[in-house]
């Protein structure tokens, strides 16, 4: 990677302009994020470095980068989310053919499986630019970072989308604690998730940083050693993960939480509706998660 050019881009990300746009492309991303990815991709060594994206959706960012990058661009997605009609994979292929892209490679697989076998796809090349926009739970975020690590080039840049979420920021911060050779290049946030914005605010998010990003790079390249990711001081929510995972109906946690939303402000009709949904979910609880006990399930029956 051209470290001088990349460092200059990282210092002025708000001023970047997209190098290629296509009104037929769609997805969940801000225009400034696309512009940042495109400009960073032009800093890569196309003979030795690749662009890798985890979480492709409809291909907006992957295609936008592949269009301006001379090297190979890879996208990992098993299209299990936000794709009820199972159209996104073929949609991306159609856009790829329409734009005559020869360097776009889709890895249709679970991200952990794909990352564990990434060498089979990228060969001897290294990841020069990594964009993480897959599952946003803490474990998935940290695993994306950890499993990608051995494939990163010396001066790789990592862009993590949806960093408005505090659990995403926590995973990023924990990665930096464990790998001091990397540092926070910059962070950008919006006041809320776009789903909780007014129409005007949402338009601004589309023009800007959508649901927040963190950008991580080697401290050698960025000369940043002190800047820290903004995180919560409390670890209570992460401790609570233990109680969820060891409960008898762990897979019903989202429905149980939805019940609490009807308690304050109190809504009797909504409470009844959500209790009914929770009851149906408990009745259909996945046996894979269904413990024998009310709590403190260890799932060690088959291990002794």
URRAHU-V833250 format. One record per residue. RES is the residue in three letters. SS is DSSP state (H for helix, E for strand, - for the rest). PSI is psi in degrees with one decimal (none if undefined). BURIAL is I if it has 9 or more other ideal C-beta (glycine too) atoms within 8 Angstrom, else O. Layout:
res = {RES & RES}
ss = {SS & SS}
psi = {PSI & PSI}
burial = {BURIAL & BURIAL}
//
This chain:
res = {UNK & UNK & UNK & UNK & UNK & UNK & UNK & UNK & UNK & UNK & UNK & UNK & UNK & UNK & UNK & UNK & UNK & UNK & UNK & UNK & UNK & UNK & UNK & UNK & UNK & UNK & UNK & UNK & UNK & UNK & UNK & UNK & UNK & UNK & UNK & UNK & UNK & UNK & UNK & UNK & UNK & UNK & UNK & UNK & UNK & UNK & UNK & UNK & UNK & UNK & UNK & UNK & UNK & UNK & UNK & UNK & UNK & UNK & UNK & UNK & UNK & UNK & UNK & UNK & UNK & UNK & UNK & UNK & UNK & UNK & UNK & UNK & UNK & UNK & UNK & UNK & UNK & UNK & UNK & UNK & UNK & UNK & UNK & UNK & UNK & UNK & UNK & UNK & UNK & UNK & UNK & UNK & UNK & UNK & UNK & UNK & UNK & UNK & UNK & UNK & UNK & UNK & UNK & UNK & UNK & UNK & UNK & UNK & UNK & UNK & UNK & UNK & UNK & UNK & UNK & UNK & UNK & UNK & UNK & UNK & UNK & UNK & UNK & UNK & UNK & UNK & UNK & UNK & UNK & UNK & UNK & UNK & UNK & UNK & UNK & UNK & UNK & UNK & UNK & UNK & UNK & UNK & UNK & UNK & UNK & UNK & UNK & UNK & UNK & UNK & UNK & UNK & UNK & UNK & UNK & UNK & UNK & UNK & UNK & UNK & UNK & UNK & UNK & UNK & UNK & UNK & UNK & UNK & UNK & UNK & UNK & UNK & UNK & UNK & UNK & UNK & UNK & UNK & UNK & UNK & UNK & UNK & UNK & UNK & UNK & UNK & UNK & UNK & UNK & UNK & UNK & UNK & UNK & UNK & UNK & UNK & UNK & UNK & UNK & UNK & UNK & UNK & UNK & UNK & UNK & UNK & UNK & UNK & UNK & UNK & UNK & UNK & UNK & UNK & UNK & UNK & UNK & UNK & UNK & UNK & UNK & UNK & UNK & UNK & UNK & UNK & UNK & UNK & UNK & UNK & UNK & UNK & UNK & UNK & UNK & UNK & UNK & UNK & UNK & UNK & UNK & UNK & UNK & UNK & UNK & UNK & UNK & UNK & UNK & UNK & UNK & UNK & UNK & UNK & UNK & UNK & UNK & UNK & UNK & UNK & UNK & UNK & UNK & UNK & UNK & UNK & UNK & UNK & UNK & UNK & UNK & UNK & UNK & UNK & UNK & UNK & UNK & UNK & UNK & UNK & UNK & UNK & UNK & UNK & UNK & UNK & UNK & UNK & UNK & UNK & UNK & UNK & UNK & UNK & UNK & UNK & UNK & UNK & UNK & UNK & UNK & UNK & UNK & UNK}
ss = {- & - & H & H & H & H & H & H & H & H & H & - & H & H & H & - & - & - & - & - & - & - & - & - & - & - & - & - & - & - & H & H & H & H & H & H & H & H & H & H & H & - & - & - & - & - & - & - & E & E & E & E & E & E & - & - & - & - & - & H & H & H & H & H & H & H & H & H & - & - & - & - & E & E & E & E & - & - & - & - & - & - & - & - & - & - & - & H & H & H & H & H & H & H & H & H & H & H & - & - & - & - & - & E & E & E & E & - & - & - & H & H & H & H & H & H & - & - & H & H & H & H & - & - & - & E & E & E & E & E & E & E & - & - & - & - & - & H & H & H & H & H & H & H & H & H & H & H & H & H & H & E & E & E & E & E & E & E & E & E & E & - & - & - & - & H & H & H & H & H & H & H & H & H & H & H & H & H & - & - & - & E & E & E & E & E & E & E & - & - & - & - & - & H & H & H & - & - & H & H & H & H & H & H & H & H & H & - & - & - & - & - & E & E & E & E & E & E & H & H & H & H & - & - & - & - & - & - & - & - & - & - & - & - & - & H & H & H & H & H & H & H & H & H & H & - & - & - & E & H & H & H & H & H & H & H & H & H & H & H & - & - & E & - & - & E & - & H & H & H & H & H & H & H & H & H & H & H & H & H & H & H & H & - & - & - & - & - & - & E & - & - & - & - & - & - & - & - & - & - & H & H & H & -}
psi = {137.8 & 97.7 & -35.5 & -44.1 & -43.0 & -42.1 & -38.1 & -40.2 & -41.7 & -23.5 & -21.5 & 53.7 & -27.5 & -15.4 & -2.5 & 147.7 & 147.2 & 141.8 & -18.2 & 134.4 & 153.7 & 114.3 & -14.4 & -13.0 & 146.8 & 158.7 & -177.6 & 91.3 & 157.6 & 151.7 & -31.9 & -33.0 & -45.3 & -44.7 & -42.7 & -47.5 & -43.5 & -45.9 & -37.8 & -36.0 & -31.5 & -12.4 & -11.0 & 155.9 & 102.5 & -19.8 & -28.1 & -14.7 & 152.1 & 164.2 & 131.7 & 132.7 & 130.5 & 111.5 & 97.9 & -33.8 & -110.7 & 6.3 & 9.6 & -56.4 & -40.7 & -47.2 & -40.1 & -36.9 & -45.2 & -32.2 & -27.4 & -1.7 & 133.7 & -14.2 & -163.0 & 133.8 & 130.9 & 140.7 & 130.9 & 126.6 & 138.9 & 6.1 & 42.8 & -9.0 & 147.7 & 35.3 & 56.2 & -34.7 & 2.0 & 48.2 & -16.6 & -39.5 & -49.6 & -33.8 & -43.3 & -40.8 & -39.2 & -44.1 & -38.8 & -44.7 & -40.7 & -40.1 & 1.0 & 44.3 & 125.9 & -5.7 & 9.0 & 124.7 & 117.8 & 129.1 & 99.1 & 85.1 & 162.3 & 140.2 & -35.9 & -43.1 & -44.5 & -42.3 & -35.4 & -23.5 & 25.6 & -32.0 & -27.6 & -20.1 & -44.8 & -3.7 & -134.0 & 3.2 & 164.0 & 157.7 & 117.3 & -28.8 & 121.9 & 125.9 & 117.1 & 115.1 & 39.8 & -143.7 & 141.2 & 6.5 & 159.6 & -49.4 & -43.9 & -40.6 & -48.6 & -33.8 & -36.0 & -44.4 & -44.6 & -44.6 & -24.8 & -20.7 & -45.1 & -10.4 & -4.1 & 142.4 & 171.4 & -40.1 & 44.1 & 152.4 & 135.6 & 123.7 & 122.7 & 116.0 & 167.8 & 38.2 & 3.9 & -33.2 & 131.5 & -29.5 & -27.9 & -45.2 & -37.2 & -43.2 & -41.9 & -43.5 & -39.3 & -37.2 & -43.2 & -33.0 & -38.8 & -24.0 & 81.2 & -9.7 & -10.4 & 153.4 & 168.1 & 114.6 & -47.3 & 164.6 & 140.3 & 137.5 & 161.3 & 163.3 & -16.8 & 173.1 & 141.7 & -27.3 & -20.0 & 17.6 & 159.3 & 168.7 & -40.1 & -42.2 & -38.1 & -40.3 & -40.3 & -37.8 & -38.7 & -37.2 & -19.0 & -118.0 & 15.8 & -100.0 & 33.3 & 148.4 & 152.3 & 140.4 & 124.6 & 137.2 & 168.7 & 141.4 & -26.9 & -39.1 & -40.0 & -16.0 & 27.0 & 123.5 & -18.6 & -24.7 & 134.2 & 149.4 & 137.4 & 113.9 & 166.8 & 145.7 & -17.1 & 139.1 & 16.5 & -44.3 & -33.0 & -33.7 & -36.5 & -23.4 & -36.6 & -42.3 & -33.4 & -49.9 & -28.7 & 2.7 & 162.6 & -36.0 & 58.6 & -33.0 & -7.6 & 6.1 & -43.8 & -40.8 & -35.6 & -40.8 & -37.4 & -30.8 & -40.8 & -26.2 & -17.6 & -0.9 & -30.1 & 105.9 & 145.5 & 129.1 & 99.7 & -45.4 & -43.2 & -37.9 & -45.8 & -44.0 & -43.7 & -31.6 & -37.4 & -42.4 & -39.7 & -42.2 & -45.1 & -37.9 & -42.3 & -41.4 & -34.0 & 17.8 & 135.3 & 124.1 & -22.0 & -32.6 & -7.3 & 103.5 & 164.9 & -22.2 & 162.7 & -35.0 & 173.8 & 33.9 & 133.0 & -16.6 & 46.0 & 8.5 & -43.2 & 0.2 & -7.5 & none}
burial = {I & O & I & O & I & I & I & O & I & I & O & O & I & O & O & I & O & I & O & O & O & I & O & O & I & O & I & O & I & I & I & I & I & I & I & I & I & I & I & I & I & I & I & I & I & I & O & O & I & I & I & I & I & I & I & I & I & I & I & I & I & I & I & I & I & I & I & I & I & O & I & I & I & I & I & I & I & O & I & O & O & O & I & O & O & O & O & I & I & O & I & I & I & O & I & I & O & O & I & O & I & O & I & I & I & I & I & O & O & O & I & O & O & I & I & O & O & I & O & O & I & I & O & O & I & I & I & I & I & I & I & I & I & I & O & I & O & I & O & I & I & I & I & I & I & O & I & I & O & O & I & I & I & O & I & I & I & I & I & I & I & I & I & I & I & O & I & I & I & I & I & I & I & I & I & I & O & O & O & O & O & I & I & I & I & O & I & I & O & I & O & O & O & I & O & O & I & O & O & O & I & I & O & I & I & I & O & I & I & I & I & I & I & I & I & I & I & I & I & O & I & I & O & I & O & O & O & O & I & O & I & O & O & O & O & O & O & I & O & O & I & O & I & I & O & I & I & I & I & I & I & I & I & O & I & I & O & I & I & O & O & I & O & O & O & O & O & O & O & I & I & O & I & I & I & O & I & I & O & O & I & I & O & O & I & O & O & O & I & I & I & O & O & O & O & O & I & O & O & O & O & O & O & O}
//
